[in-house]
Amino acid sequence: MKTPIFLASCCATLCFAVAARADVKPSTLFSDHAVLQSGMAVPIWGTADPGEKVTVKFEGQTKTATAGADGKWIVRLAKLKPGGPLEMTIAGKNSITVKDVLVGEVWLGSGQSNMVFNVSQNGHRPYGLLNEEKEIAAANFPQLRMFTVKDAKAYTPQTDAAGEWKVCSPETVPDFSAVGYLFGRDLNQALKVPVGIILSAFGASTAESWVPRESMAADPQLKPLLDGFDARETFFKANPTAMDDKAPVAPQTLNARPSGKPGPLRDPVQDQHQPTVLYNGMINPVIPYAIRGAIWYQGESIVGGKAGVMLYPHVMETMVTEWRKRWGEGNFPFYAVQLAALKNASNNPMVREQQAAILSLPNSGMAVTIDIGDPANVHPKNKEPLGDRLTKIALANAYGHKIEYSGPVYASMKVEGGAIRVKFTHAQGLKAAPTPNELAGLYPDKPAAPAARPAATPDGPRPTPALPPLATSSAPDPATIDDAAHLHWFQIAGADGKFVDADAKIEGDSVVVSSAQVSAPVAVRYAWDNYPAGANLYNGDGLPAAPFRTDKADALTPISAEFTGK
């Protein structure tokens, strides 16, 4: 009678041993349809039993590693050439085959909802590109793949990213990030190599939510944000059923809506306005996947009122510096999107000015979208020009193509009698031109005459005039648009700081600005408004000038009166 008991005991022991064994498991990033970066070392990593030997074979290379005490392992493939499809085997006590792997160019896309913004509105309202049906029908690009990291916020750094690689087709592209898709598609068509986009973005997120804890804790300017988060989290853990108004105050965005009666306190870790939580949940798991660079669309969510706007460049510099350090690839390209025009305090000209500070970092770029905004929608649908502009920046700077990639950039000013001459770089072929929104028949962007708009006052920016309803007619014939008309949205001021609408004439790489109301001018501003409808300075390559000002006066205090979140 002992024999059956003994056999049963052995069987149970063997089953437990099999169950306890940790199979070799690569990061989910290394799965079917993946795109690996060419021309640099490619880390491959995952988990296994502590001490287990893991072998990775790919494209004639064999690399081995031993899992550490924590079960983690990593190997690095030598430089790869573009191509595919290929297979990768990852073997230890078990073996995994990763199929349909391509080698090409990989970019990270991150930020908030305008980066999340899907190609189709179906199931994704309020998103969806203009002419989405046409875009979707044409989206047959099998060499373009996208890995969308599943939303995840965390108090501590996570190690695996949930998601899967999807091959671009009319069936899959509706769920793709529109900006990621347009950028990746255009890169693929220009470079003729596979392109992978890792999309790790979260709606309404702040920049500091994407910054690692260690860098914030060591920074006197950023530590107060971290301390506020930790205080609120500590309170929540001790008082999980408390009302929100009893806890330390949560951060508020510039255009925060009045909360009304206080509600139950929720876990601060699940608040995308809090520092570190999205870095922990959605960036740390992606590091150190080999990438060429990153594109970034964020800025509508800034907390802390006036002080928060002023702090924004430092937050961004810290984030980019830390990402680059942790990826270990040096100063990889980082290209940001400047906020579009919108009738909302979140998209004010001082925020755009602070965003432009990213250009002080090495290997950075900025895509201007002032001319493709929507007066009432923080998620403008006319994103095709943005994809083209980001692609031009990458082709020129990351890939060495000899093309223009920037619109006119303010360089200097000089007073000439009763006028100011403003000089620009990237200024070949300066012109006044119809905006993409006009050409698409979207909004009546161009005002009837500059004088019809009220002038700015020392108390703040001039109000934007009410616009007629959204146009529903088809796009106009460009030949019928008066693109030879004068430039719009140039303003000039004397020593009193009162800016008035100005006449602006193009002369070579300069614009000469004047007004009969200002005999001794000292400063010029361009497109200095939340929604500067019809700002129309472009260079010969059709790229728009970014909003700018030549003065250094306090332009934030008057604007901050519009902020509802402090």
Secondary structure, DSSP 8 states (H G I E B T S, - for coil): -HHHHHHHHHHHHHHHHHHH----EE-TTSSTT-EEESSS-EEEEEE-STT-EEEEEETTEEEEEE--TTSEEEEEE----SEEEEEEEEESSSEEEEEEEEEEEEEEEEESHHHH-BS--TTTTT---TTHHHHHHT--EEEEEEEE------SS--------EEEESTTTGGGSBHHHHHHHHHHHHHH-S-EEEEEEE-TT--GGGGS-HHHHHT-TTTHHHHHHHHHHHHHHHH-TT-BGGGSS----BTT-----S--B---GGG-TTSTTHHIIIIITTTTT---SEEEEE--S--BSHHHHHHHHHHHHHHHHHHHHHHHTSSS--EEEE-----SSGGG-HHHHHHHGGGGGSTTEEEE--TTS--SS-SS-S--HHHHHHHHHHHHHHTS---S-----EEEEEEEETTEEEEEEES-TT-EE---HHHHTT-S--S-S-GGGS---BTTB------------S----GGGS-TTS---SEEEE-TT---EE-EEEEETTEEEEEBTTBSS--EEEES-SSS-TT--EE-TTS-B---EES--S--HHHHHTT-S--
